[in-house]
Amino acid sequence: MTQKRELFRVVIERVGLLARGAEVAPCEVLDLTGNGFQLSTKLTVAVGERLELEFFLSKGVPIQCIVEVTYAASPQVGAHITKISPEHQRCLAQFIEQLNVLNLTGF
């Protein structure tokens, strides 16, 4: 049974890095929610695997977290946040809220 998404996705295009121990690979963050991400990467991953993800939401706003792979069909990867600092979680939530306000007001 597939897990049902509780939050709407916010489409973004950000370049980032995925790390598995000493192995580091580039990735692209395709969309996000407050709980996870859809990524594109050449790194071969498996469902259940935990990886470090790092990218910038905007200039000077880094996000670093640990994610668990929930979907893997190369190059697409779905990942759920398992560990993130309160500050980075706050930045992520603010970013999503600001985009939603812009979308709702039509600006």
C-alpha angles and dihedrals in degrees: 000000000000122000113249116233113238098192134052117252121245111213114225137152114221131153116228146153131257118201132194104182107300092346111098126181135175119250140178121230104221100178141346147198129191087269106041155340146248109225139182118213142148089225110111108233137172131219109268095028118131120223138175114243125196129177142132120257088197136337108314095003109106124185120203121175147141115251134190117219111242098169130025124180105142124277091013119076129180115202136185120211111246100168131020133149117254089243094053091044089053091049091050092049092048092049092052092046092050092050091048091051091050091049093048094048094045097236 
